[in-house]
Amino acid sequence: MTVDQVVDRASVPAASRETLEDYTLRFAPRTYRRWTPAVVGASALGGIAYMADFSIGAGIGLTHGRLVFVLVNLAIALVLMEADMFSFLNNLLSFYSNCAMAWVVTVAADIAINKYVLKLSPRQPEFRRGMLHAVNPVGVGSFLASSVLSISVYFGLFGAAVQLCSPLVAVGIPVVLAPLPAVLTRGRFYLRRTDDGIAEPVLDADGNPSGTRYECVVCRESYERPDMAASAEGGEICSLCLSTDRDGRHVLPAP
């Protein structure tokens, strides 16, 4: 899917409203922006499974009655308990919780320490493609290190005595590792560019986001100043169209 094939959001009233846009696409990895059949199929599996569960349950209930429906659910629950599925889920969620805690504390440490104490992180949040590096070692390095260490502790690689301390490792390591790469790199990997190519500042004189609207050269919709950036081919482009620019021809070069 190319930029020129982006669906005209004006054709869908709900999608044309900026407040209802899917902002998760703006933060999606570049490989996720290539909507191959495999990506579309994987995205649909969750919804298909959800609908199948309800349709099967409704079919049993309507065809054979509520008593059979209850018995089938009890049989499934019994199989899950006898197979000790809950222990497996408990181990799986415990494993995942170490990664979740490492990620949350990494973000918190980056905001609290790097942004406000060390002042190495930009005060104004940035999400537009082309303004950010593909990888920031501050967050990625801290998250990976704390996740690997906490998971290693959880599986007993450092002995049974500290195995129960894996959550403390997942929480404590990012507090130290998040500021360290920021200091070593002096915050160079937070922003790829400091200028988005538009002369008007993002914030007005009162420090509020500018309400001036610009027309996107791709979708021809108008958006407010904070959502726009200059296109490498001329004109302005909205952040959503910039995110879906598969060839990167609208992305401004690094200074």
Number of C-alpha atoms within 10 A of each C-alpha: 13 11 18 12 9 14 10 14 15 13 9 10 8 12 14 15 12 13 9 9 13 10 13 8 15 18 13 12 11 15 10 13 16 16 12 12 9 10 13 12 12 11 11 11 11 11 11 11 11 10 12 12 12 11 12 12 17 15 13 17 16 12 11 11 12 14 10 14 19 14 11 15 12 12 12 12 13 12 12 12 12 10 11 11 13 12 11 11 11 11 12 11 13 16 17 13 18 23 21 17 22 29 22 15 21 30 19 15 22 25 19 16 18 24 18 14 12 16 15 20 23 15 11 8 7 13 15 20 24 21 20 17 15 14 11 16 19 27 21 14 18 26 25 17 16 29 28 16 18 29 23 16 22 22 14 15 13 12 12 12 9 14 17 14 13 24 20 14 23 29 23 17 20 30 21 15 20 27 25 16 20 25 14 10 13 15 21 16 18 23 18 16 16 13 15 19 16 14 8 11 13 19 14 12 8 7 8 9 15 17 13 13 14 19 17 22 18 20 19 15 16 19 20 16 21 18 19 25 27 22 21 15 12 10 16 25 27 26 23 22 21 25 23 23 22 16 10 15 13 25 21 19 12 12 7
